[in-house]
Amino acid sequence: MKYGARNALTAKVKSIKKGDVMSLIKFKVNKPSEMGSVITTESLEDLDLKVGDEVQLIIKAIHVMPVKE
């Protein structure tokens, strides 16, 4: 996936609240100190995110998308 450096942050997964359809993931970043993202639970499972994982946050106009490389 291509994305510009200006719309990406490095972050650690702080917490995961898993739902049947949608899941909330909170991230620790330097500035601001915390961000969150709501993604489908299927996407959460596909990314295999765990608390403490380091990810790239892709900032789009309507949402924050975690990317694990």
CHARMM-style PDB file with segment names, atoms N, HN, CA, C and O in Angstrom:
ATOM      1  N   MET     1       0.844  -1.175   0.000  1.00  0.00      PROA
ATOM      2  CA  MET     1       0.000   0.000   0.000  1.00  0.00      PROA
ATOM      3  C   MET     1       0.890   1.239   0.000  1.00  0.00      PROA
ATOM      4  O   MET     1       1.856   1.308   0.760  1.00  0.00      PROA
ATOM      5  N   LYS     2       0.572   2.217  -0.845  1.00  0.00      PROA
ATOM      6  HN  LYS     2      -0.213   2.161  -1.462  1.00  0.00      PROA
ATOM      7  CA  LYS     2       1.330   3.460  -0.887  1.00  0.00      PROA
ATOM      8  C   LYS     2       0.655   4.500  -0.013  1.00  0.00      PROA
ATOM      9  O   LYS     2      -0.571   4.609   0.023  1.00  0.00      PROA
ATOM     10  N   TYR     3       1.489   5.269   0.698  1.00  0.00      PROA
ATOM     11  HN  TYR     3       2.485   5.181   0.669  1.00  0.00      PROA
ATOM     12  CA  TYR     3       0.980   6.375   1.494  1.00  0.00      PROA
ATOM     13  C   TYR     3       2.103   7.364   1.697  1.00  0.00      PROA
ATOM     14  O   TYR     3       3.277   6.994   1.670  1.00  0.00      PROA
ATOM     15  N   GLY     4       1.747   8.629   1.902  1.00  0.00      PROA
ATOM     16  HN  GLY     4       0.793   8.929   1.924  1.00  0.00      PROA
ATOM     17  CA  GLY     4       2.745   9.673   2.084  1.00  0.00      PROA
ATOM     18  C   GLY     4       3.227   9.752   3.521  1.00  0.00      PROA
ATOM     19  O   GLY     4       2.496   9.400   4.447  1.00  0.00      PROA
ATOM     20  N   ALA     5       4.470  10.218   3.709  1.00  0.00      PROA
ATOM     21  HN  ALA     5       5.063  10.503   2.956  1.00  0.00      PROA
ATOM     22  CA  ALA     5       5.053  10.314   5.049  1.00  0.00      PROA
ATOM     23  C   ALA     5       4.288  11.285   5.933  1.00  0.00      PROA
ATOM     24  O   ALA     5       4.267  11.119   7.152  1.00  0.00      PROA
ATOM     25  N   ARG     6       3.667  12.281   5.351  1.00  0.00      PROA
ATOM     26  HN  ARG     6       3.684  12.416   4.360  1.00  0.00      PROA
ATOM     27  CA  ARG     6       2.954  13.280   6.146  1.00  0.00      PROA
ATOM     28  C   ARG     6       1.675  12.747   6.768  1.00  0.00      PROA
ATOM     29  O   ARG     6       1.142  13.364   7.690  1.00  0.00      PROA
ATOM     30  N   ASN     7       1.172  11.629   6.293  1.00  0.00      PROA
ATOM     31  HN  ASN     7       1.605  11.127   5.544  1.00  0.00      PROA
ATOM     32  CA  ASN     7      -0.074  11.108   6.846  1.00  0.00      PROA
ATOM     33  C   ASN     7       0.128   9.765   7.538  1.00  0.00      PROA
ATOM     34  O   ASN     7      -0.801   8.961   7.614  1.00  0.00      PROA
ATOM     35  N   ALA     8       1.351   9.511   8.050  1.00  0.00      PROA
ATOM     36  HN  ALA     8       2.106  10.164   7.989  1.00  0.00      PROA
ATOM     37  CA  ALA     8       1.632   8.245   8.732  1.00  0.00      PROA
ATOM     38  C   ALA     8       2.367   8.506  10.039  1.00  0.00      PROA
ATOM     39  O   ALA     8       3.243   9.368  10.107  1.00  0.00      PROA
ATOM     40  N   LEU     9       2.004   7.753  11.081  1.00  0.00      PROA
ATOM     41  HN  LEU     9       1.293   7.052  11.026  1.00  0.00      PROA
ATOM     42  CA  LEU     9       2.649   7.831  12.389  1.00  0.00      PROA
ATOM     43  C   LEU     9       3.019   6.427  12.836  1.00  0.00      PROA
ATOM     44  O   LEU     9       2.300   5.475  12.533  1.00  0.00      PROA
ATOM     45  N   THR    10       4.133   6.282  13.556  1.00  0.00      PROA
ATOM     46  HN  THR    10       4.717   7.055  13.802  1.00  0.00      PROA
ATOM     47  CA  THR    10       4.466   5.009  14.182  1.00  0.00      PROA
ATOM     48  C   THR    10       3.803   4.975  15.546  1.00  0.00      PROA
ATOM     49  O   THR    10       3.841   5.964  16.278  1.00  0.00      PROA
ATOM     50  N   ALA    11       3.197   3.852  15.896  1.00  0.00      PROA
ATOM     51  HN  ALA    11       3.165   3.048  15.301  1.00  0.00      PROA
ATOM     52  CA  ALA    11       2.449   3.752  17.153  1.00  0.00      PROA
ATOM     53  C   ALA    11       2.534   2.338  17.707  1.00  0.00      PROA
ATOM     54  O   ALA    11       2.876   1.397  16.991  1.00  0.00      PROA
ATOM     55  N   LYS    12       2.216   2.199  19.001  1.00  0.00      PROA
ATOM     56  HN  LYS    12       1.938   2.963  19.583  1.00  0.00      PROA
ATOM     57  CA  LYS    12       2.091   0.883  19.624  1.00  0.00      PROA
ATOM     58  C   LYS    12       0.635   0.660  19.987  1.00  0.00      PROA
ATOM     59  O   LYS    12      -0.058   1.586  20.411  1.00  0.00      PROA
ATOM     60  N   VAL    13       0.169  -0.583  19.818  1.00  0.00      PROA
ATOM     61  HN  VAL    13       0.732  -1.335  19.474  1.00  0.00      PROA
ATOM     62  CA  VAL    13      -1.194  -0.929  20.199  1.00  0.00      PROA
ATOM     63  C   VAL    13      -1.265  -0.898  21.724  1.00  0.00      PROA
ATOM     64  O   VAL    13      -0.533  -1.619  22.401  1.00  0.00      PROA
ATOM     65  N   LYS    14      -2.158  -0.052  22.261  1.00  0.00      PROA
ATOM     66  HN  LYS    14      -2.753   0.533  21.711  1.00  0.00      PROA
ATOM     67  CA  LYS    14      -2.303   0.104  23.714  1.00  0.00      PROA
ATOM     68  C   LYS    14      -3.376  -0.820  24.263  1.00  0.00      PROA
ATOM     69  O   LYS    14      -3.189  -1.448  25.305  1.00  0.00      PROA
ATOM     70  N   SER    15      -4.509  -0.903  23.556  1.00  0.00      PROA
ATOM     71  HN  SER    15      -4.660  -0.393  22.709  1.00  0.00      PROA
ATOM     72  CA  SER    15      -5.593  -1.772  24.012  1.00  0.00      PROA
ATOM     73  C   SER    15      -6.467  -2.151  22.828  1.00  0.00      PROA
ATOM     74  O   SER    15      -6.495  -1.467  21.806  1.00  0.00      PROA
ATOM     75  N   ILE    16      -7.183  -3.266  22.994  1.00  0.00      PROA
ATOM     76  HN  ILE    16      -7.161  -3.822  23.824  1.00  0.00      PROA
ATOM     77  CA  ILE    16      -8.109  -3.749  21.968  1.00  0.00      PROA
ATOM     78  C   ILE    16      -9.418  -4.116  22.646  1.00  0.00      PROA
ATOM     79  O   ILE    16      -9.435  -4.888  23.605  1.00  0.00      PROA
ATOM     80  N   LYS    17     -10.521  -3.558  22.141  1.00  0.00      PROA
ATOM     81  HN  LYS    17     -10.508  -2.931  21.362  1.00  0.00      PROA
ATOM     82  CA  LYS    17     -11.863  -3.935  22.600  1.00  0.00      PROA
ATOM     83  C   LYS    17     -12.536  -4.600  21.404  1.00  0.00      PROA
ATOM     84  O   LYS    17     -13.004  -3.925  20.488  1.00  0.00      PROA
ATOM     85  N   LYS    18     -12.579  -5.936  21.423  1.00  0.00      PROA
ATOM     86  HN  LYS    18     -12.198  -6.484  22.168  1.00  0.00      PROA
ATOM     87  CA  LYS    18     -13.052  -6.722  20.288  1.00  0.00      PROA
ATOM     88  C   LYS    18     -14.562  -6.902  20.357  1.00  0.00      PROA
ATOM     89  O   LYS    18     -15.099  -7.296  21.392  1.00  0.00      PROA
ATOM     90  N   GLY    19     -15.246  -6.614  19.251  1.00  0.00      PROA
ATOM     91  HN  GLY    19     -14.810  -6.294  18.410  1.00  0.00      PROA
ATOM     92  CA  GLY    19     -16.678  -6.821  19.161  1.00  0.00      PROA
ATOM     93  C   GLY    19     -17.001  -7.886  18.133  1.00  0.00      PROA
ATOM     94  O   GLY    19     -16.105  -8.404  17.467  1.00  0.00      PROA
ATOM     95  N   ASP    20     -18.281  -8.217  18.002  1.00  0.00      PROA
ATOM     96  HN  ASP    20     -19.009  -7.796  18.543  1.00  0.00      PROA
ATOM     97  CA  ASP    20     -18.702  -9.226  17.032  1.00  0.00      PROA
ATOM     98  C   ASP    20     -18.441  -8.777  15.596  1.00  0.00      PROA
ATOM     99  O   ASP    20     -18.027  -9.573  14.754  1.00  0.00      PROA
ATOM    100  N   VAL    21     -18.690  -7.486  15.324  1.00  0.00      PROA
ATOM    101  HN  VAL    21     -19.026  -6.839  16.009  1.00  0.00      PROA
ATOM    102  CA  VAL    21     -18.544  -6.963  13.969  1.00  0.00      PROA
ATOM    103  C   VAL    21     -17.462  -5.886  13.888  1.00  0.00      PROA
ATOM    104  O   VAL    21     -16.661  -5.891  12.954  1.00  0.00      PROA
ATOM    105  N   MET    22     -17.428  -4.965  14.851  1.00  0.00      PROA
ATOM    106  HN  MET    22     -18.079  -4.961  15.610  1.00  0.00      PROA
ATOM    107  CA  MET    22     -16.461  -3.873  14.866  1.00  0.00      PROA
ATOM    108  C   MET    22     -15.603  -3.973  16.118  1.00  0.00      PROA
ATOM    109  O   MET    22     -16.055  -4.481  17.144  1.00  0.00      PROA
ATOM    110  N   SER    23     -14.370  -3.491  16.037  1.00  0.00      PROA
ATOM    111  HN  SER    23     -14.004  -3.078  15.203  1.00  0.00      PROA
ATOM    112  CA  SER    23     -13.445  -3.527  17.167  1.00  0.00      PROA
ATOM    113  C   SER    23     -12.782  -2.168  17.309  1.00  0.00      PROA
ATOM    114  O   SER    23     -12.530  -1.489  16.314  1.00  0.00      PROA
ATOM    115  N   LEU    24     -12.494  -1.760  18.562  1.00  0.00      PROA
ATOM    116  HN  LEU    24     -12.698  -2.312  19.371  1.00  0.00      PROA
ATOM    117  CA  LEU    24     -11.832  -0.493  18.864  1.00  0.00      PROA
ATOM    118  C   LEU    24     -10.414  -0.783  19.311  1.00  0.00      PROA
ATOM    119  O   LEU    24     -10.200  -1.553  20.247  1.00  0.00      PROA
ATOM    120  N   ILE    25      -9.438  -0.168  18.645  1.00  0.00      PROA
ATOM    121  HN  ILE    25      -9.612   0.457  17.885  1.00  0.00      PROA
ATOM    122  CA  ILE    25      -8.038  -0.314  19.009  1.00  0.00      PROA
ATOM    123  C   ILE    25      -7.524   1.058  19.401  1.00  0.00      PROA
ATOM    124  O   ILE    25      -7.719   2.023  18.662  1.00  0.00      PROA
ATOM    125  N   LYS    26      -6.863   1.163  20.564  1.00  0.00      PROA
ATOM    126  HN  LYS    26      -6.705   0.379  21.164  1.00  0.00      PROA
ATOM    127  CA  LYS    26      -6.242   2.416  20.983  1.00  0.00      PROA
ATOM    128  C   LYS    26      -4.737   2.275  20.815  1.00  0.00      PROA
ATOM    129  O   LYS    26      -4.165   1.213  21.063  1.00  0.00      PROA
ATOM    130  N   PHE    27      -4.098   3.378  20.384  1.00  0.00      PROA
ATOM    131  HN  PHE    27      -4.563   4.240  20.182  1.00  0.00      PROA
ATOM    132  CA  PHE    27      -2.674   3.381  20.076  1.00  0.00      PROA
ATOM    133  C   PHE    27      -1.945   4.429  20.900  1.00  0.00      PROA
ATOM    134  O   PHE    27      -2.499   5.489  21.191  1.00  0.00      PROA
ATOM    135  N   LYS    28      -0.704   4.138  21.277  1.00  0.00      PROA
ATOM    136  HN  LYS    28      -0.254   3.276  21.041  1.00  0.00      PROA
ATOM    137  CA  LYS    28       0.161   5.110  21.931  1.00  0.00      PROA
ATOM    138  C   LYS    28       1.073   5.695  20.865  1.00  0.00      PROA
ATOM    139  O   LYS    28       1.809   4.972  20.194  1.00  0.00      PROA
ATOM    140  N   VAL    29       1.016   7.014  20.717  1.00  0.00      PROA
ATOM    141  HN  VAL    29       0.418   7.602  21.262  1.00  0.00      PROA
ATOM    142  CA  VAL    29       1.869   7.746  19.777  1.00  0.00      PROA
ATOM    143  C   VAL    29       2.532   8.889  20.529  1.00  0.00      PROA
ATOM    144  O   VAL    29       2.106   9.230  21.633  1.00  0.00      PROA
ATOM    145  N   ASN    30       3.572   9.488  19.948  1.00  0.00      PROA
ATOM    146  HN  ASN    30       3.919   9.211  19.052  1.00  0.00      PROA
ATOM    147  CA  ASN    30       4.264  10.578  20.631  1.00  0.00      PROA
ATOM    148  C   ASN    30       3.420  11.838  20.725  1.00  0.00      PROA
ATOM    149  O   ASN    30       3.229  12.362  21.822  1.00  0.00      PROA
ATOM    150  N   LYS    31       2.914  12.336  19.616  1.00  0.00      PROA
ATOM    151  HN  LYS    31       3.069  11.910  18.725  1.00  0.00      PROA
ATOM    152  CA  LYS    31       2.104  13.556  19.617  1.00  0.00      PROA
ATOM    153  C   LYS    31       0.966  13.375  18.635  1.00  0.00      PROA
ATOM    154  O   LYS    31       1.265  13.149  17.462  1.00  0.00      PROA
ATOM    155  N   PRO    32      -0.271  13.448  18.979  1.00  0.00      PROA
ATOM    156  CA  PRO    32      -0.772  13.461  20.355  1.00  0.00      PROA
ATOM    157  C   PRO    32      -0.398  12.169  21.062  1.00  0.00      PROA
ATOM    158  O   PRO    32       0.135  11.252  20.436  1.00  0.00      PROA
ATOM    159  N   SER    33      -0.667  12.085  22.349  1.00  0.00      PROA
ATOM    160  HN  SER    33      -1.099  12.830  22.858  1.00  0.00      PROA
ATOM    161  CA  SER    33      -0.195  10.929  23.121  1.00  0.00      PROA
ATOM    162  C   SER    33      -0.988   9.652  22.866  1.00  0.00      PROA
ATOM    163  O   SER    33      -0.489   8.565  23.153  1.00  0.00      PROA
ATOM    164  N   GLU    34      -2.202   9.747  22.338  1.00  0.00      PROA
ATOM    165  HN  GLU    34      -2.607  10.630  22.105  1.00  0.00      PROA
ATOM    166  CA  GLU    34      -3.024   8.560  22.091  1.00  0.00      PROA
ATOM    167  C   GLU    34      -4.001   8.822  20.958  1.00  0.00      PROA
ATOM    168  O   GLU    34      -4.513   9.932  20.811  1.00  0.00      PROA
ATOM    169  N   MET    35      -4.259   7.786  20.152  1.00  0.00      PROA
ATOM    170  HN  MET    35      -3.843   6.885  20.272  1.00  0.00      PROA
ATOM    171  CA  MET    35      -5.257   7.846  19.092  1.00  0.00      PROA
ATOM    172  C   MET    35      -6.030   6.541  19.113  1.00  0.00      PROA
ATOM    173  O   MET    35      -5.587   5.566  19.719  1.00  0.00      PROA
ATOM    174  N   GLY    36      -7.176   6.513  18.459  1.00  0.00      PROA
ATOM    175  HN  GLY    36      -7.536   7.306  17.966  1.00  0.00      PROA
ATOM    176  CA  GLY    36      -7.974   5.297  18.389  1.00  0.00      PROA
ATOM    177  C   GLY    36      -8.463   5.050  16.974  1.00  0.00      PROA
ATOM    178  O   GLY    36      -8.459   5.949  16.133  1.00  0.00      PROA
ATOM    179  N   SER    37      -8.886   3.814  16.722  1.00  0.00      PROA
ATOM    180  HN  SER    37      -8.889   3.083  17.405  1.00  0.00      PROA
ATOM    181  CA  SER    37      -9.401   3.429  15.417  1.00  0.00      PROA
ATOM    182  C   SER    37     -10.481   2.375  15.612  1.00  0.00      PROA
ATOM    183  O   SER    37     -10.316   1.454  16.412  1.00  0.00      PROA
ATOM    184  N   VAL    38     -11.571   2.504  14.893  1.00  0.00      PROA
ATOM    185  HN  VAL    38     -11.705   3.252  14.243  1.00  0.00      PROA
ATOM    186  CA  VAL    38     -12.613   1.479  14.883  1.00  0.00      PROA
ATOM    187  C   VAL    38     -12.544   0.803  13.520  1.00  0.00      PROA
ATOM    188  O   VAL    38     -12.719   1.445  12.485  1.00  0.00      PROA
ATOM    189  N   ILE    39     -12.284  -0.512  13.534  1.00  0.00      PROA
ATOM    190  HN  ILE    39     -12.142  -1.034  14.375  1.00  0.00      PROA
ATOM    191  CA  ILE    39     -12.192  -1.289  12.299  1.00  0.00      PROA
ATOM    192  C   ILE    39     -13.063  -2.530  12.455  1.00  0.00      PROA
ATOM    193  O   ILE    39     -13.483  -2.864  13.563  1.00  0.00      PROA
ATOM    194  N   THR    40     -13.329  -3.206  11.354  1.00  0.00      PROA
ATOM    195  HN  THR    40     -12.987  -2.935  10.455  1.00  0.00      PROA
ATOM    196  CA  THR    40     -14.109  -4.440  11.467  1.00  0.00      PROA
ATOM    197  C   THR    40     -13.297  -5.476  12.242  1.00  0.00      PROA
ATOM    198  O   THR    40     -12.067  -5.485  12.189  1.00  0.00      PROA
ATOM    199  N   THR    41     -13.990  -6.332  12.949  1.00  0.00      PROA
ATOM    200  HN  THR    41     -14.989  -6.325  12.992  1.00  0.00      PROA
ATOM    201  CA  THR    41     -13.325  -7.398  13.698  1.00  0.00      PROA
ATOM    202  C   THR    41     -12.591  -8.325  12.736  1.00  0.00      PROA
ATOM    203  O   THR    41     -11.537  -8.857  13.081  1.00  0.00      PROA
ATOM    204  N   GLU    42     -13.125  -8.525  11.547  1.00  0.00      PROA
ATOM    205  HN  GLU    42     -13.982  -8.092  11.266  1.00  0.00      PROA
ATOM    206  CA  GLU    42     -12.444  -9.340  10.540  1.00  0.00      PROA
ATOM    207  C   GLU    42     -11.088  -8.728  10.183  1.00  0.00      PROA
ATOM    208  O   GLU    42     -10.095  -9.445  10.063  1.00  0.00      PROA
ATOM    209  N   SER    43     -11.046  -7.401  10.012  1.00  0.00      PROA
ATOM    210  HN  SER    43     -11.853  -6.818  10.109  1.00  0.00      PROA
ATOM    211  CA  SER    43      -9.777  -6.727   9.725  1.00  0.00      PROA
ATOM    212  C   SER    43      -8.813  -6.848  10.893  1.00  0.00      PROA
ATOM    213  O   SER    43      -7.615  -7.045  10.694  1.00  0.00      PROA
ATOM    214  N   LEU    44      -9.334  -6.730  12.123  1.00  0.00      PROA
ATOM    215  HN  LEU    44     -10.308  -6.570  12.284  1.00  0.00      PROA
ATOM    216  CA  LEU    44      -8.504  -6.896  13.318  1.00  0.00      PROA
ATOM    217  C   LEU    44      -7.846  -8.267  13.319  1.00  0.00      PROA
ATOM    218  O   LEU    44      -6.648  -8.391  13.577  1.00  0.00      PROA
ATOM    219  N   GLU    45      -8.634  -9.290  13.030  1.00  0.00      PROA
ATOM    220  HN  GLU    45      -9.607  -9.189  12.820  1.00  0.00      PROA
ATOM    221  CA  GLU    45      -8.111 -10.661  13.009  1.00  0.00      PROA
ATOM    222  C   GLU    45      -7.136 -10.863  11.850  1.00  0.00      PROA
ATOM    223  O   GLU    45      -6.129 -11.553  12.009  1.00  0.00      PROA
ATOM    224  N   ASP    46      -7.421 -10.266  10.677  1.00  0.00      PROA
ATOM    225  HN  ASP    46      -8.238  -9.705  10.548  1.00  0.00      PROA
ATOM    226  CA  ASP    46      -6.510 -10.370   9.529  1.00  0.00      PROA
ATOM    227  C   ASP    46      -5.154  -9.734   9.837  1.00  0.00      PROA
ATOM    228  O   ASP    46      -4.113 -10.263   9.446  1.00  0.00      PROA
ATOM    229  N   LEU    47      -5.170  -8.595  10.540  1.00  0.00      PROA
ATOM    230  HN  LEU    47      -6.015  -8.166  10.857  1.00  0.00      PROA
ATOM    231  CA  LEU    47      -3.925  -7.915  10.907  1.00  0.00      PROA
ATOM    232  C   LEU    47      -3.198  -8.622  12.049  1.00  0.00      PROA
ATOM    233  O   LEU    47      -2.009  -8.393  12.268  1.00  0.00      PROA
ATOM    234  N   ASP    48      -3.914  -9.479  12.776  1.00  0.00      PROA
ATOM    235  HN  ASP    48      -4.880  -9.665  12.598  1.00  0.00      PROA
ATOM    236  CA  ASP    48      -3.348 -10.195  13.921  1.00  0.00      PROA
ATOM    237  C   ASP    48      -2.734  -9.215  14.919  1.00  0.00      PROA
ATOM    238  O   ASP    48      -1.635  -9.440  15.427  1.00  0.00      PROA
ATOM    239  N   LEU    49      -3.464  -8.112  15.197  1.00  0.00      PROA
ATOM    240  HN  LEU    49      -4.356  -7.929  14.784  1.00  0.00      PROA
ATOM    241  CA  LEU    49      -2.967  -7.101  16.132  1.00  0.00      PROA
ATOM    242  C   LEU    49      -3.045  -7.600  17.558  1.00  0.00      PROA
ATOM    243  O   LEU    49      -4.014  -8.241  17.963  1.00  0.00      PROA
ATOM    244  N   LYS    50      -2.003  -7.291  18.309  1.00  0.00      PROA
ATOM    245  HN  LYS    50      -1.215  -6.769  17.980  1.00  0.00      PROA
ATOM    246  CA  LYS    50      -1.950  -7.618  19.734  1.00  0.00      PROA
ATOM    247  C   LYS    50      -1.467  -6.392  20.480  1.00  0.00      PROA
ATOM    248  O   LYS    50      -0.723  -5.584  19.923  1.00  0.00      PROA
ATOM    249  N   VAL    51      -1.882  -6.235  21.744  1.00  0.00      PROA
ATOM    250  HN  VAL    51      -2.487  -6.890  22.196  1.00  0.00      PROA
ATOM    251  CA  VAL    51      -1.418  -5.131  22.571  1.00  0.00      PROA
ATOM    252  C   VAL    51       0.107  -5.165  22.599  1.00  0.00      PROA
ATOM    253  O   VAL    51       0.705  -6.212  22.843  1.00  0.00      PROA
ATOM    254  N   GLY    52       0.730  -4.019  22.349  1.00  0.00      PROA
ATOM    255  HN  GLY    52       0.244  -3.168  22.151  1.00  0.00      PROA
ATOM    256  CA  GLY    52       2.183  -3.915  22.320  1.00  0.00      PROA
ATOM    257  C   GLY    52       2.780  -3.962  20.925  1.00  0.00      PROA
ATOM    258  O   GLY    52       3.950  -3.620  20.752  1.00  0.00      PROA
ATOM    259  N   ASP    53       1.995  -4.383  19.904  1.00  0.00      PROA
ATOM    260  HN  ASP    53       1.045  -4.661  20.045  1.00  0.00      PROA
ATOM    261  CA  ASP    53       2.492  -4.407  18.526  1.00  0.00      PROA
ATOM    262  C   ASP    53       2.789  -2.984  18.051  1.00  0.00      PROA
ATOM    263  O   ASP    53       2.057  -2.052  18.383  1.00  0.00      PROA
ATOM    264  N   GLU    54       3.859  -2.818  17.279  1.00  0.00      PROA
ATOM    265  HN  GLU    54       4.454  -3.575  17.010  1.00  0.00      PROA
ATOM    266  CA  GLU    54       4.152  -1.537  16.656  1.00  0.00      PROA
ATOM    267  C   GLU    54       3.575  -1.552  15.253  1.00  0.00      PROA
ATOM    268  O   GLU    54       3.775  -2.505  14.500  1.00  0.00      PROA
ATOM    269  N   VAL    55       2.853  -0.484  14.902  1.00  0.00      PROA
ATOM    270  HN  VAL    55       2.691   0.290  15.514  1.00  0.00      PROA
ATOM    271  CA  VAL    55       2.184  -0.380  13.605  1.00  0.00      PROA
ATOM    272  C   VAL    55       2.410   1.010  13.030  1.00  0.00      PROA
ATOM    273  O   VAL    55       2.875   1.908  13.731  1.00  0.00      PROA
ATOM    274  N   GLN    56       2.083   1.187  11.763  1.00  0.00      PROA
ATOM    275  HN  GLN    56       1.705   0.457  11.193  1.00  0.00      PROA
ATOM    276  CA  GLN    56       2.003   2.499  11.141  1.00  0.00      PROA
ATOM    277  C   GLN    56       0.535   2.888  11.128  1.00  0.00      PROA
ATOM    278  O   GLN    56      -0.315   2.080  10.756  1.00  0.00      PROA
ATOM    279  N   LEU    57       0.225   4.117  11.530  1.00  0.00      PROA
ATOM    280  HN  LEU    57       0.916   4.774  11.832  1.00  0.00      PROA
ATOM    281  CA  LEU    57      -1.143   4.630  11.448  1.00  0.00      PROA
ATOM    282  C   LEU    57      -1.231   5.494  10.201  1.00  0.00      PROA
ATOM    283  O   LEU    57      -0.492   6.468  10.055  1.00  0.00      PROA
ATOM    284  N   ILE    58      -2.131   5.136   9.312  1.00  0.00      PROA
ATOM    285  HN  ILE    58      -2.731   4.345   9.431  1.00  0.00      PROA
ATOM    286  CA  ILE    58      -2.346   5.898   8.093  1.00  0.00      PROA
ATOM    287  C   ILE    58      -3.538   6.810   8.341  1.00  0.00      PROA
ATOM    288  O   ILE    58      -4.649   6.339   8.582  1.00  0.00      PROA
ATOM    289  N   ILE    59      -3.306   8.107   8.283  1.00  0.00      PROA
ATOM    290  HN  ILE    59      -2.403   8.490   8.087  1.00  0.00      PROA
ATOM    291  CA  ILE    59      -4.346   9.083   8.595  1.00  0.00      PROA
ATOM    292  C   ILE    59      -5.049   9.472   7.299  1.00  0.00      PROA
ATOM    293  O   ILE    59      -4.431  10.009   6.380  1.00  0.00      PROA
ATOM    294  N   LYS    60      -6.350   9.191   7.240  1.00  0.00      PROA
ATOM    295  HN  LYS    60      -6.852   8.754   7.987  1.00  0.00      PROA
ATOM    296  CA  LYS    60      -7.168   9.578   6.097  1.00  0.00      PROA
ATOM    297  C   LYS    60      -8.190  10.590   6.600  1.00  0.00      PROA
ATOM    298  O   LYS    60      -8.382  10.741   7.807  1.00  0.00      PROA
ATOM    299  N   ALA    61      -8.830  11.264   5.692  1.00  0.00      PROA
ATOM    300  HN  ALA    61      -8.674  11.141   4.712  1.00  0.00      PROA
ATOM    301  CA  ALA    61      -9.768  12.320   6.063  1.00  0.00      PROA
ATOM    302  C   ALA    61     -10.876  11.818   6.979  1.00  0.00      PROA
ATOM    303  O   ALA    61     -11.350  12.567   7.834  1.00  0.00      PROA
ATOM    304  N   ILE    62     -11.302  10.563   6.820  1.00  0.00      PROA
ATOM    305  HN  ILE    62     -10.917   9.954   6.126  1.00  0.00      PROA
ATOM    306  CA  ILE    62     -12.442  10.092   7.601  1.00  0.00      PROA
ATOM    307  C   ILE    62     -12.101   9.051   8.653  1.00  0.00      PROA
ATOM    308  O   ILE    62     -12.953   8.733   9.483  1.00  0.00      PROA
ATOM    309  N   HSD    63     -10.863   8.496   8.654  1.00  0.00      PROA
ATOM    310  HN  HSD    63     -10.171   8.755   7.980  1.00  0.00      PROA
ATOM    311  CA  HSD    63     -10.543   7.492   9.663  1.00  0.00      PROA
ATOM    312  C   HSD    63      -9.038   7.270   9.807  1.00  0.00      PROA
ATOM    313  O   HSD    63      -8.248   7.726   8.981  1.00  0.00      PROA
ATOM    314  N   VAL    64      -8.658   6.560  10.870  1.00  0.00      PROA
ATOM    315  HN  VAL    64      -9.300   6.189  11.541  1.00  0.00      PROA
ATOM    316  CA  VAL    64      -7.276   6.161  11.120  1.00  0.00      PROA
ATOM    317  C   VAL    64      -7.173   4.674  10.820  1.00  0.00      PROA
ATOM    318  O   VAL    64      -7.930   3.879  11.376  1.00  0.00      PROA
ATOM    319  N   MET    65      -6.244   4.286   9.946  1.00  0.00      PROA
ATOM    320  HN  MET    65      -5.628   4.931   9.494  1.00  0.00      PROA
ATOM    321  CA  MET    65      -6.127   2.896   9.518  1.00  0.00      PROA
ATOM    322  C   MET    65      -4.778   2.319   9.960  1.00  0.00      PROA
ATOM    323  O   MET    65      -3.737   2.814   9.527  1.00  0.00      PROA
ATOM    324  N   PRO    66      -4.769   1.270  10.825  1.00  0.00      PROA
ATOM    325  CA  PRO    66      -3.498   0.670  11.208  1.00  0.00      PROA
ATOM    326  C   PRO    66      -2.950  -0.230  10.102  1.00  0.00      PROA
ATOM    327  O   PRO    66      -3.702  -0.942   9.437  1.00  0.00      PROA
ATOM    328  N   VAL    67      -1.626  -0.188   9.913  1.00  0.00      PROA
ATOM    329  HN  VAL    67      -1.015   0.390  10.453  1.00  0.00      PROA
ATOM    330  CA  VAL    67      -0.948  -1.035   8.933  1.00  0.00      PROA
ATOM    331  C   VAL    67       0.190  -1.738   9.650  1.00  0.00      PROA
ATOM    332  O   VAL    67       1.023  -1.082  10.276  1.00  0.00      PROA
ATOM    333  N   LYS    68       0.240  -3.056   9.571  1.00  0.00      PROA
ATOM    334  HN  LYS    68      -0.437  -3.588   9.062  1.00  0.00      PROA
ATOM    335  CA  LYS    68       1.299  -3.841  10.208  1.00  0.00      PROA
ATOM    336  C   LYS    68       2.147  -4.464   9.111  1.00  0.00      PROA
ATOM    337  O   LYS    68       1.649  -5.244   8.299  1.00  0.00      PROA
ATOM    338  N   GLU    69       3.439  -4.115   9.089  1.00  0.00      PROA
ATOM    339  HN  GLU    69       3.843  -3.481   9.749  1.00  0.00      PROA
ATOM    340  CA  GLU    69       4.325  -4.615   8.035  1.00  0.00      PROA
ATOM    341  C   GLU    69       5.319  -5.596   8.587  1.00  0.00      PROA
ATOM    342  OT1 GLU    69       6.146  -6.122   7.843  1.00  0.00      PROA
TER     343      GLU     69
END
